[in-house]
Amino acid sequence: DVKVTQSSRYLVKRTGEKVFLECVQDMDHENMFWYRQDPGLGLRLIYFSYDVKMKEKGDIPEGYSVSREKKERFSLILESASTNQTSMYLCASKLDPTSGRFHEQFFGPGTRLTVL
Amino acid sequence: AQSVTQLDSHVSVSEGTPVLLRCNYSSSYSPSLFWYVQHPNKGLQLLLKYTSAATLVKGINGFEAEFKKSETSFHLTKPSAHMSDAAEYFCVVRGGYSTLTFGKGTMLLVSP
C-alpha cells in the first residue's frame, strides 16, 4: 500500500512564526502536492513538484514556499504565519504520468494548523 | 481552465434509499474526472475515475458515476444508502501537469 505521512496531525503556532510542514511518501512517487482544505471551499492546490528540486505554483501560492531536496520528502513552509493560514493542510503524491496509474493521487492524513 | 461545480453542499437521505450527488464540469478538452470521499477524521480516498473509457464507471462500496458529455455532468449514484456512506464527497477534474481541481464538496447525511 502507498503510504503518505505528514509530520503532525495538529499544530498550533503564533502569528509571525516560521512553520514547516513535512510530508513523506514511501512509494518512490515522482509527483508531490500540497493542498489546503477549508470548509465550503474544498481543496485548493498550493504548490506541487514533479521531480526533485522542481516546484510549480498552484492556485494559491501566496504566503507559502516549498522544498523538495529528496524524492520522498516535500516540505511546505509558511515564512511568517498569519491567522488566515489556519487550515487543514493535505499532502499527496502520485506516480509520474508515464506510468499506468498516473491519475491517482494518494493523500496523507492531513495537518490541522491553527495560527493564533 | 478546468473546473467542477458540485450542485449541492448537503444531501440528506434515509438508509436504504438512493443517493444522487450532482457534479457539472467545465473543460476545454476531454476531461479525466474523479470522485473522492472523505470520512470524518480520515484521509481522502478515491471512489472512482473516468478517463475516456466506458461512460458508466463503477467504484468502490457500490457507487457509480455516469459521464454525460452532452450535459457536462458526472453525477455520483448509489442504489441504496448505508449509514457508513455518511461523509464528504468531492468531484474532481484533472488539470495541467496532472494536477487536480476539486469541487467544494457535498456532505452526505444518512439517517436511520
Interface residues (C-beta under 8 A of the other chain):
Chain A: N31 F33 Y35 G40 L41 G42 L43 R44 L45 F48 Y50 E56 G58 D59 L90 A92 K94 P97 F102 H103 E104 Q105 F107 G108 P109 G110
Chain B: S9 S32 F34 K42 G43 L44 Q45 L46 K49 T51 F90 R94 Y97 S98 T99 L100 T101 F102 G103 K104 G105
